[in-house]
Amino acid sequence: MASSRGVEVGNPHEKLPNNYSYDGRYSTESNSDGTAGDEDTLLNSHSDRASSNDEPSTSTTIDPFLPFDDLPDEDRNILTLRAIAIGLLCGGLVNASNIYLGLKSGWTAGANIFGSIVGFAVLKSCSKYFSGVPILGGPFGPRENNIAQTVATAAGGLSNVFVSAMPALYQLNLMQTPLQDFWRITILTALGAYFGLFFATPLRGFFVIHAARELQLVFPSSYATATTIRSMHLAVDGAHLAKKKMRALSLGFVFATVCRVVSQFAIGVFWDWHPFTWLYLVTGSKAFLGLESWSWFVEWSPAFIGSGMLVGMNVSLSFVGGSLLAWGIIGPILVHRGIAFGRPATSDYEWDGYMSYSSLAPEFTSPEHPSPRYWLLWPGIACMIAVSFTELACQWRVFLLSGKVLWRSMSSAWARLKKSRRYEGISSDKYDLDDEATAMRTADPAPRHEQVETWMWLPGLIAVLFITCIIMKVEFNMPVFEVLLALFLAFFFSFLAIQATGATDITPLTAASKASQVILGATTSGPGWTLLQAQRLNLIGGALSSIGANQSADLTGDFRVGFLLRTSPKLQWFAQSIGTLVAVFLAPSIFVLFSTAYPCILEPSPQSCPFGAPSVSAWRAVAVAVTSPDFTLPATSKWFSIFFAVFGASMVLVRHCLWTGNWEWMRKYHPNMMIISLAFLLPSTHYGTAMTIGASVAWAWHSQSPRTFATFGSAVAAGFMAGEGIGGVVNAALTIIGVDFDKIGTTFLCPAGSC
C-alpha cells in the first residue's frame, strides 16, 4: 500500500509510498542504526524541487521536527464545505482506484498528493473566480488545503481489507454474498475504522510532537505532502504552477480512464500484447505456446506504468526479477520434473499445448498434485512474513527508545499528578525529564483551544470497544475474548505500524495481519471449534486488527502534515471523522460493485479472472493453514519455503548491517525481497513489466529534464493510477447493466480467444 501508504509492505497488499522525490524512491529503507535516514538529504530533495520551479528556496538547515514558520495566517474558518467536498471527491476516486488496483495486484496508494494538488487547483480557482459567492468564494490558504487533503486521505482509506480478508471470506464460503452481507461488512469496517480513529487521536502528542525527534520519525510521505502544499502557496506563481500540475493530472486521468474503457472492446490490440501468441500464429511453433502458458506478455496499464514512475527502478526491477525467478525458472523446472502440474487452458485443438499453471482448484492444491501457483504460494508468503518481521527487528533501537520515552513521559505525568494532589514525602524531581530529554521535546504549535479534548475521543473509544464486543458476538458469533484479543492486537500493531511508517515510510501490514491470524488461529485450534467457525473468526479478527492498525498509521501521518502546516488538530480531527464516515460506506459499496460485475473475485480457483488478487490468496492460505488440523504442504515446497524465508531475512540484514558507511550507495541496488516475494503470489508477469516501463520513462524523463519531471511527474503518475481505477469502475458498472464486451468487441490477437 505504501500508506505510505505503501509499499503494505504488508499483506501482499502493498501500499505505495507518497514520497515523490525521485532519488528517494530508490531507497525507502532506514539506516542501519534504525533512524529514518539523513534528514538533510530528504530536505535537499524538496529544496531542489522547490527551487527548480521558481519557488522559495528551502534552507538545508530546516528542522524537519519543527512546523513551518513562513506560512500566511488564516483568520477565517478552514473547515469549509468546499474543502470537505473536494476532499471527499478526491478520496472517493482514490478509494475506487485502490480497490481496483488492490484486486489486480495487491498494490494501493494514498490520496495525499492527489488531494493536495487537486485541492489547491480547484479551491484556488474558487477563491479567485467566485470571491463574492458564499461557500465557494473567500480567501484560500495552506491550512484549508490541508483540510481538503486530510478529508481525501481519510475518504480514500479502508480499501485494504476489501482486497484481502473480505474476498477470502467468500472464497472459503464463510459468508453469503457481498450484496446480502453489505450491512455486516459495513459495520465491521466502521468498527475497525473508528477504533483506529479514536485510538490514533491521543498518539499525536507522543509520535508527532514529543518523541518524533528522539525517535527520528520524519514520516517522509507526510513531510513530502506538507512541503508540496507549502511550496504551492509560497511560490510567486503558485496558482500558475498548481494549474499546470492540475492540467497534467487531469490529462493523465482522462487518458487512463478512456484507455481502460475503450480497451475492453479490443483488449488484445489496445491493452494486452501477447508476442508469443503472435509468433505462434505466424510460425505455428508449439514452443511459443509453452512460453505463452507462463503468462509472459505486456499489459499497457497506465496505473502500473504510473506506479513504476513513483516507486522507481529498484522496486520495478525487483518485481520483474521475482516474476522471472518464480514463473520463468522455478515454475518450469517444477513442471519438467513432475513436481507440479498444469491443465489445458482450452479444449480447442488448434491451441493444443497452451496450458494453465495457476489453478487453485481442489485437485491442484494437494501435496501430491499441486499446481505451480499453489507450490510457489508458500515460499512467497513465508519470505514475505520473514522479511516483514526482520525489518521490524532491525528497528529495535527505535522501539527501545520509544519505550524509554514513553516511560519518561508517564513518569513525568504521574509526578505532576502527585504534585497537583499535594502529596508529601516523595520528591517528584526524580520523575522529571532530564535537561537533555527536555531539550529534545518539541512544543506543540497548537494552542490549547485548538487541540482535541479528551472528552472528544475517550468516550468514543470506550463506546467502540463495547459496541464491537456486542456486534461481533451477535453478527459473527465471535466470543468476547476473541474480540478483545483482536482489538488488543490492533492496539499493539498500531504502535509498530506508526513507528515503522514514521521512520521508513513503510507500513508493515503483512507482519501485523499475518501475526494476528497466527495468534487468533492458536486460540481457535482446540476442541469446541468447527473448522468453518475457526476460519471465519480468524479472517474477521485479522481484518479487524488490520483495519485498526492501518487507520491509526494513516491518521497519525495526517496529524504530522497538520503539525508542519500549523493546522488546528481539532479541525483536522473533524475532517478525519467526516472522511472516515464516507469511506465506511464507500469502500464496501465499491467492493460490492466489483464482486457483482466479476464474481470470479469470490471464487477460489476461477477458470479466468481479470483480477489476480494476491492478497486474497495469502489471507486465505494462512487462514486454512492455522485452522486445519490435517493441513499439509508439498514437501519440496515446505523446504524451499524455509530456505527462501531465511534467504529473505538474510538479505534484509545485509542491507541494514553491511551496506553502511562507504557502502551505503549499494542500498539503491539491493533487491527488494518483499516485492520479489509478492511476485511469487501473482501468476502473471505483466504488472512488473508495466512498472518497469514506467520506471524507465521516469528515469529518462528525469535525466533529460529534471525540472519538468519535478513539476509534472508525480501529477501524471497520480492521474494514471486514479484514472484507470475509475475506468475499472465504469467497466464494472457497464457489465452489471448488461454490456457484454466479448460480444460487442473482439478478442483478436488474444491466446485461444481470451485475454
SEVOLO-132318 format. One line per field, with one value per residue (C-alpha): residue number from 1; x, y, z. Coordinates in nm, 2 decimals, decimal comma, m for minus. Example, Ala and Ser with C-alpha at 12.3 -4.5 7.8 and 13.67 -1.06 7.14 Angstrom:
k c(1	2)
x c(1,23	1,37)
y c(m0,45	m0,11)
z c(0,78	0,71)
***
This chain:
k c(1	2	3	4	5	6	7	8	9	10	11	12	13	14	15	16	17	18	19	20	21	22	23	24	25	26	27	28	29	30	31	32	33	34	35	36	37	38	39	40	41	42	43	44	45	46	47	48	49	50	51	52	53	54	55	56	57	58	59	60	61	62	63	64	65	66	67	68	69	70	71	72	73	74	75	76	77	78	79	80	81	82	83	84	85	86	87	88	89	90	91	92	93	94	95	96	97	98	99	100	101	102	103	104	105	106	107	108	109	110	111	112	113	114	115	116	117	118	119	120	121	122	123	124	125	126	127	128	129	130	131	132	133	134	135	136	137	138	139	140	141	142	143	144	145	146	147	148	149	150	151	152	153	154	155	156	157	158	159	160	161	162	163	164	165	166	167	168	169	170	171	172	173	174	175	176	177	178	179	180	181	182	183	184	185	186	187	188	189	190	191	192	193	194	195	196	197	198	199	200	201	202	203	204	205	206	207	208	209	210	211	212	213	214	215	216	217	218	219	220	221	222	223	224	225	226	227	228	229	230	231	232	233	234	235	236	237	238	239	240	241	242	243	244	245	246	247	248	249	250	251	252	253	254	255	256	257	258	259	260	261	262	263	264	265	266	267	268	269	270	271	272	273	274	275	276	277	278	279	280	281	282	283	284	285	286	287	288	289	290	291	292	293	294	295	296	297	298	299	300	301	302	303	304	305	306	307	308	309	310	311	312	313	314	315	316	317	318	319	320	321	322	323	324	325	326	327	328	329	330	331	332	333	334	335	336	337	338	339	340	341	342	343	344	345	346	347	348	349	350	351	352	353	354	355	356	357	358	359	360	361	362	363	364	365	366	367	368	369	370	371	372	373	374	375	376	377	378	379	380	381	382	383	384	385	386	387	388	389	390	391	392	393	394	395	396	397	398	399	400	401	402	403	404	405	406	407	408	409	410	411	412	413	414	415	416	417	418	419	420	421	422	423	424	425	426	427	428	429	430	431	432	433	434	435	436	437	438	439	440	441	442	443	444	445	446	447	448	449	450	451	452	453	454	455	456	457	458	459	460	461	462	463	464	465	466	467	468	469	470	471	472	473	474	475	476	477	478	479	480	481	482	483	484	485	486	487	488	489	490	491	492	493	494	495	496	497	498	499	500	501	502	503	504	505	506	507	508	509	510	511	512	513	514	515	516	517	518	519	520	521	522	523	524	525	526	527	528	529	530	531	532	533	534	535	536	537	538	539	540	541	542	543	544	545	546	547	548	549	550	551	552	553	554	555	556	557	558	559	560	561	562	563	564	565	566	567	568	569	570	571	572	573	574	575	576	577	578	579	580	581	582	583	584	585	586	587	588	589	590	591	592	593	594	595	596	597	598	599	600	601	602	603	604	605	606	607	608	609	610	611	612	613	614	615	616	617	618	619	620	621	622	623	624	625	626	627	628	629	630	631	632	633	634	635	636	637	638	639	640	641	642	643	644	645	646	647	648	649	650	651	652	653	654	655	656	657	658	659	660	661	662	663	664	665	666	667	668	669	670	671	672	673	674	675	676	677	678	679	680	681	682	683	684	685	686	687	688	689	690	691	692	693	694	695	696	697	698	699	700	701	702	703	704	705	706	707	708	709	710	711	712	713	714	715	716	717	718	719	720	721	722	723	724	725	726	727	728	729	730	731	732	733	734	735	736	737	738	739	740	741	742	743	744	745	746	747	748	749	750	751	752	753	754	755)
x c(0,00	0,27	0,02	0,26	0,06	0,26	0,47	0,16	0,50	0,23	m0,04	0,09	m0,12	0,14	0,09	0,29	0,49	0,39	0,75	0,78	1,13	1,29	1,61	1,42	1,21	1,51	1,56	1,29	1,48	1,60	1,97	2,13	2,10	1,73	1,69	1,49	1,78	1,98	1,72	1,94	1,91	1,53	1,52	1,76	1,54	1,25	1,46	1,59	1,24	1,11	1,39	1,35	1,00	1,09	0,96	1,11	1,43	1,43	1,73	1,91	1,92	1,54	1,45	1,20	1,07	0,96	0,65	0,69	0,71	0,67	0,31	0,04	m0,22	m0,57	m0,82	m1,13	m1,28	m1,08	m1,32	m1,52	m1,79	m1,58	m1,27	m1,47	m1,65	m1,32	m1,16	m1,44	m1,43	m1,06	m1,08	m1,37	m1,17	m0,86	m1,08	m1,23	m0,89	m0,73	m0,99	m0,93	m0,55	m0,55	m0,76	m0,54	m0,20	m0,21	m0,09	m0,27	m0,18	m0,26	m0,46	m0,21	m0,05	m0,36	m0,58	m0,31	m0,28	m0,65	m0,75	m0,51	m0,61	m0,98	m1,01	m0,76	m0,98	m1,29	m1,14	m1,04	m1,34	m1,62	m1,49	m1,83	m2,02	m2,10	m1,95	m1,75	m1,56	m1,34	m0,96	m0,78	m0,46	m0,24	m0,43	m0,76	m0,56	m0,45	m0,81	m0,91	m0,61	m0,70	m1,05	m0,92	m0,68	m0,95	m1,21	m0,96	m0,87	m1,02	m0,97	m0,70	m0,95	m1,15	m0,86	m0,75	m0,96	m1,31	m1,28	m1,11	m1,42	m1,63	m1,38	m1,40	m1,78	m1,78	m2,04	m2,33	m2,27	m2,13	m2,46	m2,65	m2,39	m2,35	m2,45	m2,25	m1,93	m2,00	m2,05	m1,73	m1,54	m1,69	m1,59	m1,22	m1,21	m1,34	m1,13	m0,83	m0,95	m1,02	m0,70	m0,48	m0,60	m0,40	m0,10	m0,05	0,11	0,36	0,46	0,42	0,52	0,72	0,90	0,94	1,29	1,42	1,28	1,37	1,01	1,02	0,71	0,86	0,53	0,37	0,67	0,65	0,28	0,33	0,62	0,41	0,13	0,38	0,56	0,24	0,12	0,45	0,56	0,53	0,34	0,19	m0,15	0,00	0,22	m0,07	m0,28	m0,01	0,01	m0,37	m0,37	m0,11	m0,30	m0,63	m0,49	m0,34	m0,66	m0,88	m0,63	m0,62	m1,00	m1,06	m0,79	m0,94	m1,29	m1,21	m0,96	m1,24	m1,37	m1,03	m0,83	m0,57	m0,50	m0,52	m0,43	m0,27	0,01	0,10	0,41	0,44	0,08	0,17	0,47	0,27	0,01	0,28	0,51	0,28	0,55	0,42	0,72	0,57	0,26	0,48	0,61	0,26	0,14	0,35	0,18	0,47	0,31	0,29	0,00	m0,02	m0,17	m0,15	m0,20	0,11	0,31	0,23	0,32	0,66	0,71	0,66	0,84	1,14	1,37	1,47	1,11	1,01	1,32	1,27	0,91	1,03	1,32	1,08	0,85	1,14	1,26	0,91	0,75	1,05	1,28	1,13	0,78	0,91	1,16	0,88	0,66	0,96	1,05	0,69	0,67	0,39	0,12	m0,09	m0,41	m0,51	m0,61	m0,86	m1,03	m0,97	m0,74	m0,58	m0,44	m0,32	m0,02	m0,15	m0,16	m0,27	m0,04	m0,24	m0,52	m0,61	m0,89	m0,90	m0,73	m0,44	m0,39	m0,30	0,06	0,08	m0,07	0,00	m0,01	0,29	0,09	0,00	0,36	0,50	0,24	0,40	0,76	0,62	0,41	0,69	0,95	0,71	0,64	1,01	1,12	0,85	0,94	1,31	1,26	1,08	1,36	1,61	1,42	1,48	1,66	1,36	1,13	1,36	1,40	1,02	0,97	1,21	1,05	0,70	0,82	0,97	0,65	0,43	0,66	0,66	0,28	0,25	0,48	0,28	m0,04	0,11	0,21	m0,13	m0,28	m0,03	0,14	0,42	0,73	0,83	1,00	0,89	1,23	1,35	1,05	1,11	1,26	1,63	1,77	1,87	1,53	1,36	1,57	1,47	1,10	0,91	0,65	0,30	0,23	m0,14	m0,29	m0,50	m0,83	m0,73	m0,63	m0,86	m1,00	m1,00	m1,38	m1,39	m1,21	m1,21	m1,58	m1,59	m1,31	m1,48	m1,81	m1,65	m1,50	m1,84	m2,03	m1,77	m1,80	m2,18	m2,20	m1,92	m2,10	m2,44	m2,35	m2,05	m2,08	m1,74	m1,67	m1,59	m1,24	m1,16	m1,29	m1,08	m0,78	m0,83	m0,86	m0,56	m0,36	m0,49	m0,37	m0,03	0,03	m0,08	0,23	0,45	0,29	0,31	0,67	0,77	0,58	0,74	1,09	1,08	0,76	0,66	0,35	0,42	0,07	0,19	0,36	0,05	m0,21	m0,03	0,08	m0,28	m0,40	m0,15	m0,23	m0,60	m0,56	m0,39	m0,69	m0,94	m0,74	m0,88	m1,20	m1,53	m1,45	m1,57	m1,34	m1,57	m1,62	m1,24	m1,17	m1,44	m1,32	m0,96	m1,03	m1,27	m1,05	m0,74	m0,94	m1,04	m0,68	m0,55	m0,81	m0,74	m0,36	m0,38	m0,62	m0,40	m0,09	m0,27	m0,43	m0,12	0,06	m0,22	m0,16	0,21	0,11	m0,11	0,17	0,41	0,15	0,02	m0,33	m0,57	m0,56	m0,93	m1,04	m0,82	m0,98	m1,32	m1,21	m1,07	m1,40	m1,60	m1,37	m1,38	m1,76	m1,78	m1,51	m1,70	m1,99	m1,79	m1,53	m1,79	m2,01	m1,72	m1,63	m2,00	m1,98	m1,67	m1,78	m2,11	m1,96	m1,68	m1,80	m1,46	m1,32	m1,51	m1,41	m1,10	m0,99	m1,17	m1,10	m1,01	m1,04	m0,91	m0,81	m0,51	m0,59	m0,26	m0,35	m0,67	m0,47	m0,23	m0,50	m0,70	m0,39	m0,28	m0,64	m0,65	m0,30	m0,36	m0,70	m0,70	m0,59	m0,47	m0,31	0,00	0,22	0,41	0,73	0,95	0,75	0,78	1,16	1,20	0,97	1,21	1,51	1,35	1,24	1,59	1,73	1,49	1,56	1,94	1,91	1,74	2,02	2,27	2,11	2,09	2,42	2,66	2,55	2,65	2,92	3,11	2,90	2,56	2,54	2,47	2,13	1,96	2,08	1,99	1,69	1,37	1,28	0,93	0,85	1,03	0,81	0,50	0,58	0,56	0,19	0,10	0,07	0,12	0,43	0,28	0,25	0,62	0,68	0,44	0,60	0,95	0,82	0,70	1,03	1,23	1,01	1,06	1,44	1,47	1,25	1,43	1,77	1,67	1,46	1,47	1,27	0,97	0,98	0,97	0,67	0,47	0,60	0,40	0,09	0,09	0,15	m0,13	m0,37	m0,28	m0,34	m0,67	m0,79	m0,75	m0,92	m1,22	m1,22	m1,24	m1,54	m1,71	m1,64	m1,79	m2,10	m2,14	m2,10	m2,37	m2,62	m2,57	m2,30	m2,12	m1,77	m1,70	m1,99	m1,96	m1,58	m1,32	m1,05	m0,83	m0,47	m0,56	m0,44	m0,72	m0,96	m0,93	m0,72)
y c(0,00	0,21	0,40	0,54	0,43	0,19	m0,01	m0,26	m0,37	m0,56	m0,80	m0,87	m0,58	m0,32	0,05	0,29	0,54	0,90	1,04	1,17	1,30	1,10	0,98	0,90	0,64	0,42	0,35	0,40	0,19	0,32	0,35	0,06	0,23	0,23	0,60	0,74	0,83	1,15	1,43	1,68	1,46	1,45	1,82	1,89	1,69	1,91	2,22	2,13	2,06	2,39	2,59	2,42	2,56	2,92	2,86	3,00	2,83	2,59	2,61	2,28	2,36	2,35	2,14	1,86	1,84	2,20	2,34	2,58	2,94	3,12	3,05	3,32	3,34	3,22	3,41	3,25	2,91	2,65	2,36	2,47	2,29	2,35	2,18	1,89	1,84	1,84	1,61	1,37	1,37	1,31	1,04	0,87	0,85	0,71	0,46	0,32	0,31	0,13	m0,15	m0,19	m0,19	m0,40	m0,67	m0,66	m0,69	m0,61	m0,25	0,05	0,42	0,71	1,02	1,27	1,42	1,37	1,56	1,83	1,92	1,89	2,07	2,36	2,39	2,38	2,58	2,85	2,89	2,91	3,18	3,38	3,35	3,32	3,56	3,71	3,38	3,23	2,88	2,88	3,21	3,36	3,35	3,02	2,92	2,62	2,51	2,49	2,30	2,07	2,01	1,91	1,67	1,53	1,45	1,29	1,07	0,95	0,90	0,72	0,47	0,14	m0,03	m0,27	m0,52	m0,54	m0,66	m0,91	m1,05	m0,99	m1,18	m1,46	m1,50	m1,56	m1,78	m2,01	m2,00	m1,84	m1,58	m1,54	m1,28	m0,92	m0,78	m0,98	m0,91	m0,54	m0,41	m0,67	m0,58	m0,21	m0,24	m0,44	m0,17	0,11	m0,06	m0,11	0,24	0,43	0,22	0,33	0,69	0,73	0,53	0,74	1,07	1,07	0,93	1,26	1,42	1,13	1,04	1,38	1,62	1,49	1,18	1,25	1,40	1,14	0,85	1,02	0,99	1,21	1,05	1,10	1,09	1,33	1,56	1,55	1,63	1,93	2,05	2,03	2,23	2,49	2,52	2,58	2,85	3,03	3,03	3,36	3,18	2,92	2,93	2,90	2,61	2,43	2,49	2,32	2,03	2,00	2,00	1,73	1,52	1,57	1,47	1,16	1,08	1,12	0,93	0,64	0,63	0,63	0,37	0,13	0,16	0,16	m0,13	m0,37	m0,37	m0,48	m0,59	m0,79	m0,48	m0,18	m0,34	m0,68	m0,76	m1,13	m1,15	m1,53	m1,57	m1,36	m1,57	m1,89	m1,75	m1,67	m1,97	m2,24	m2,35	m2,50	m2,38	m2,03	m2,17	m2,31	m1,96	m1,81	m2,06	m1,89	m1,55	m1,37	m1,07	m0,69	m0,50	m0,13	m0,04	0,33	0,26	0,03	0,25	0,53	0,32	0,25	0,62	0,67	0,37	0,38	0,13	m0,08	m0,18	m0,23	m0,45	m0,64	m0,72	m0,83	m1,03	m1,21	m1,29	m1,43	m1,64	m1,78	m1,81	m1,82	m2,06	m2,24	m2,30	m2,46	m2,67	m2,80	m2,90	m3,05	m3,27	m3,37	m3,19	m2,95	m2,99	m2,78	m2,83	m2,74	m2,38	m2,46	m2,76	m2,60	m2,84	m2,55	m2,44	m2,78	m2,72	m2,40	m2,47	m2,31	m2,33	m2,11	m2,33	m2,34	m2,59	m2,88	m3,12	m2,88	m2,80	m3,14	m3,23	m3,50	m3,29	m2,92	m2,66	m2,43	m2,15	m2,35	m2,47	m2,12	m1,96	m2,08	m1,97	m1,62	m1,60	m1,74	m1,49	m1,20	m1,27	m1,33	m1,01	m0,80	m0,92	m0,88	m0,53	m0,46	m0,63	m0,40	m0,11	m0,24	0,08	0,28	0,06	0,05	0,43	0,46	0,26	0,48	0,80	0,66	0,56	0,90	1,07	0,85	0,91	1,28	1,28	1,08	1,31	1,62	1,44	1,38	1,74	1,86	1,65	1,78	1,45	1,49	1,29	1,18	1,43	1,43	1,55	1,21	1,16	1,48	1,47	1,55	1,85	1,66	1,50	1,83	1,99	1,71	1,78	1,99	2,24	2,18	2,48	2,44	2,64	2,46	2,56	2,40	2,07	1,76	1,74	1,41	1,40	1,40	1,07	0,87	0,81	0,72	0,47	0,31	0,30	0,14	m0,13	m0,22	m0,20	m0,41	m0,69	m0,69	m0,67	m0,92	m1,17	m1,11	m1,09	m1,32	m1,54	m1,42	m1,47	m1,16	m1,29	m1,32	m0,97	m0,82	m1,01	m0,88	m0,52	m0,57	m0,68	m0,38	m0,17	m0,33	m0,33	0,03	0,13	m0,08	0,05	0,42	0,39	0,19	0,44	0,74	0,60	0,42	0,53	0,16	0,04	m0,33	m0,46	m0,80	m0,85	m0,72	m0,91	m1,24	m1,23	m1,16	m1,45	m1,69	m1,57	m1,59	m1,93	m2,06	m1,96	m2,15	m2,47	m2,66	m2,87	m2,69	m2,51	m2,62	m2,56	m2,31	m2,12	m2,11	m1,98	m1,72	m1,58	m1,59	m1,38	m1,14	m1,10	m1,04	m0,79	m0,60	m0,58	m0,48	m0,21	m0,06	m0,06	0,08	0,35	0,46	0,48	0,68	0,93	0,99	1,07	1,32	1,48	1,51	1,71	1,94	1,98	2,11	2,34	2,46	2,34	2,31	1,95	1,98	2,08	1,82	1,56	1,66	1,64	1,29	1,19	1,31	1,14	0,81	0,82	0,84	0,57	0,33	0,32	0,39	0,11	m0,17	m0,03	m0,04	m0,39	m0,50	m0,34	m0,52	m0,86	m0,83	m0,75	m1,00	m1,30	m1,47	m1,25	m1,46	m1,79	m1,98	m2,10	m1,94	m2,05	m1,70	m1,37	m1,02	m0,98	m1,18	m1,08	m1,20	m1,06	m1,26	m1,58	m1,50	m1,44	m1,74	m1,96	m1,85	m1,89	m2,25	m2,33	m2,22	m2,37	m2,70	m2,99	m3,20	m2,93	m3,04	m2,88	m3,04	m3,15	m2,97	m2,65	m2,67	m2,70	m2,43	m2,20	m2,24	m2,17	m1,87	m1,72	m1,75	m1,61	m1,31	m1,23	m1,26	m1,01	m0,76	m0,80	m0,75	m0,42	m0,29	m0,42	m0,44	m0,15	0,12	0,39	0,39	0,10	0,28	0,36	m0,02	0,01	0,15	m0,15	m0,40	m0,62	m0,56	m0,90	m0,80	m0,72	m1,04	m1,24	m1,06	m1,18	m1,54	m1,48	m1,34	m1,59	m1,31	m1,12	m0,82	m0,60	m0,59	m0,53	m0,23	m0,09	m0,13	0,06	0,34	0,35	0,36	0,65	0,84	0,78	0,90	1,20	1,29	1,26	1,48	1,74	1,73	2,05	1,93	1,59	1,76	1,97	1,71	1,36	1,28	1,46	1,25	0,93	1,00	1,08	0,75	0,55	0,72	0,72	0,35	0,27	0,48	0,32	m0,01	0,11	0,22	m0,12	m0,29	m0,08	m0,14	m0,52	m0,51	m0,33	m0,60	m0,47	m0,78	m0,67	m1,02	m1,00	m0,63	m0,63	m0,86	m1,09	m1,06	m1,15	m1,30	m1,65	m1,90	m1,61	m1,49	m1,22)
z c(0,00	0,09	0,34	0,29	0,22	0,09	m0,02	0,30	0,30	0,40	0,31	0,00	m0,04	m0,08	m0,03	m0,25	m0,06	m0,13	m0,11	m0,46	m0,46	m0,74	m0,57	m0,25	m0,44	m0,49	m0,12	0,15	0,40	0,73	0,82	0,99	1,32	1,29	1,21	0,92	0,70	0,66	0,70	0,51	0,21	0,24	0,28	0,00	m0,24	m0,16	m0,17	m0,52	m0,63	m0,50	m0,65	m0,98	m1,00	m0,91	m0,56	m0,25	m0,17	0,13	0,35	0,40	0,78	0,81	1,11	1,00	1,35	1,37	1,20	0,91	1,02	0,69	0,60	0,60	0,87	0,80	1,02	0,87	0,93	0,74	0,78	0,49	0,28	m0,03	0,12	0,25	m0,09	m0,28	m0,03	m0,05	m0,43	m0,43	m0,16	m0,34	m0,67	m0,49	m0,29	m0,61	m0,77	m0,47	m0,47	m0,84	m0,81	m0,50	m0,65	m0,96	m0,79	m0,42	m0,46	m0,31	m0,29	m0,06	m0,15	0,00	m0,31	m0,52	m0,27	m0,22	m0,59	m0,68	m0,37	m0,44	m0,81	m0,75	m0,43	m0,55	m0,86	m0,65	m0,43	m0,74	m0,97	m0,70	m0,45	m0,38	m0,38	m0,04	0,03	m0,30	m0,26	0,01	0,08	0,05	0,23	0,31	0,61	0,42	0,16	0,44	0,54	0,19	0,18	0,52	0,41	0,09	0,28	0,52	0,25	0,03	0,31	0,44	0,10	0,23	0,38	0,06	m0,14	0,12	0,40	0,27	m0,06	0,13	0,35	0,04	m0,13	0,17	0,17	0,52	0,43	0,18	m0,08	m0,05	m0,15	0,11	0,37	0,28	0,62	0,81	0,63	0,65	1,03	1,06	0,86	1,07	1,40	1,29	1,13	1,43	1,67	1,47	1,46	1,83	1,92	1,70	1,84	2,17	1,98	1,81	2,11	2,15	1,79	1,62	1,90	2,19	2,06	1,69	1,71	1,96	1,75	1,42	1,30	0,99	0,82	0,47	0,29	0,53	0,51	0,12	0,14	0,37	0,16	m0,16	0,00	0,13	m0,19	m0,39	m0,15	m0,12	m0,48	m0,66	m0,94	m0,71	m0,87	m1,22	m1,10	m0,95	m1,26	m1,47	m1,22	m1,23	m1,61	m1,62	m1,36	m1,55	m1,88	m1,72	m1,55	m1,87	m2,08	m1,84	m1,79	m2,17	m2,23	m1,97	m2,11	m2,48	m2,45	m2,33	m2,69	m2,84	m2,54	m2,74	m2,95	m2,71	m2,37	m2,37	m2,61	m2,64	m2,86	m2,81	m2,94	m3,24	m3,31	m3,28	m3,52	m3,77	m3,73	m3,59	m3,35	m3,03	m2,84	m2,83	m2,67	m2,40	m2,33	m2,35	m2,09	m1,83	m1,89	m2,03	m2,21	m2,19	m2,05	m2,12	m1,79	m1,71	m1,34	m1,32	m1,55	m1,31	m1,02	m1,17	m1,22	m0,85	m0,69	m0,92	m1,08	m0,77	m0,69	m1,05	m1,13	m0,81	m0,93	m1,27	m1,11	m0,88	m1,17	m1,37	m1,08	m1,00	m1,34	m1,57	m1,38	m1,07	m1,22	m1,55	m1,35	m1,12	m1,42	m1,61	m1,31	m1,24	m0,91	m1,01	m1,27	m1,51	m1,71	m2,07	m2,08	m2,36	m2,53	m2,88	m3,07	m3,26	m2,92	m2,80	m2,58	m2,43	m2,06	m1,74	m1,43	m1,20	m1,08	m0,71	m0,76	m0,50	m0,74	m0,77	m0,40	m0,26	m0,15	m0,43	m0,71	m0,67	m0,94	m0,97	m0,83	m0,52	m0,48	m0,52	m0,29	0,03	m0,04	m0,12	0,20	0,41	0,27	0,30	0,67	0,74	0,57	0,74	1,08	1,02	0,90	1,23	1,43	1,26	1,41	1,76	1,87	1,77	1,97	2,27	2,26	2,22	2,53	2,73	2,60	2,69	3,03	3,10	2,98	3,20	3,50	3,45	3,42	3,74	3,92	3,81	3,92	4,26	4,29	4,20	4,48	4,72	4,81	5,05	5,13	4,79	4,57	4,21	4,09	4,00	3,77	3,58	3,24	3,24	3,07	2,75	2,72	2,78	2,51	2,27	2,32	2,07	2,18	2,04	1,80	1,85	2,14	2,39	2,24	1,90	2,05	2,06	2,40	2,59	2,61	2,23	2,18	2,50	2,53	2,16	2,21	2,51	2,32	2,02	2,24	2,40	2,07	1,89	2,15	2,12	1,74	1,67	1,91	1,76	1,39	1,37	1,68	1,79	2,16	2,36	2,44	2,06	2,00	2,28	2,16	1,80	1,94	2,16	1,85	1,66	1,96	1,97	1,60	1,57	1,77	1,55	1,23	1,33	1,43	1,12	0,89	1,06	1,04	0,70	0,52	0,51	0,70	0,79	0,75	0,64	0,98	1,16	0,97	0,95	1,31	1,40	1,20	1,36	1,72	1,66	1,50	1,81	2,02	1,79	1,74	2,04	2,07	2,05	1,73	1,39	1,10	0,93	1,26	1,32	0,97	0,99	1,32	1,20	0,90	1,07	1,37	1,15	0,94	1,25	1,36	1,02	0,97	1,32	1,27	0,91	1,01	1,31	1,09	0,82	1,06	1,26	0,93	0,86	1,20	1,10	0,79	1,00	1,26	0,99	0,84	1,19	1,12	1,41	1,53	1,63	1,29	1,13	1,36	1,24	0,88	0,95	1,11	0,81	0,56	0,76	0,78	0,40	0,35	0,58	0,33	0,01	0,03	0,09	m0,19	m0,44	m0,33	m0,39	m0,73	m0,84	m0,69	m0,86	m1,20	m1,16	m0,95	m1,01	m0,74	m0,49	m0,64	m0,50	m0,84	m1,14	m1,49	m1,58	m1,40	m1,47	m1,11	m0,97	m0,60	m0,45	m0,10	m0,10	m0,18	0,11	0,37	0,26	0,27	0,62	0,75	0,62	0,74	1,10	1,14	0,95	1,18	0,89	0,68	0,48	0,22	m0,07	0,10	m0,16	m0,12	0,26	0,25	m0,02	0,19	0,48	0,27	0,09	0,42	0,57	0,25	0,25	0,61	0,54	0,26	0,49	0,74	0,46	0,36	0,72	0,85	0,56	0,33	0,57	0,57	0,25	0,11	0,17	m0,20	m0,25	m0,09	m0,40	m0,60	m0,33	m0,44	m0,25	m0,11	m0,01	m0,38	m0,50	m0,26	m0,39	m0,74	m0,62	m0,54	m0,87	m1,16	m1,41	m1,50	m1,67	m1,36	m1,31	m1,68	m1,68	m1,37	m1,53	m1,83	m1,60	m1,40	m1,73	m1,85	m1,52	m1,53	m1,89	m1,82	m1,50	m1,68	m1,97	m1,79	m1,41	m1,38	m1,59	m1,42	m1,08	m1,19	m1,38	m1,29	m0,98	m1,12	m1,44	m1,24	m0,99	m1,28	m1,45	m1,13	m1,04	m1,40	m1,46	m1,13	m1,23	m1,57	m1,40	m1,20	m1,53	m1,68	m1,38	m1,39	m1,77	m1,70	m1,43	m1,66	m1,93	m2,16	m2,29	m2,41	m2,55	m2,79	m2,88	m2,90	m3,04	m2,88	m3,19	m3,11	m2,77	m2,69	m2,75	m2,80	m2,44	m2,28)
***
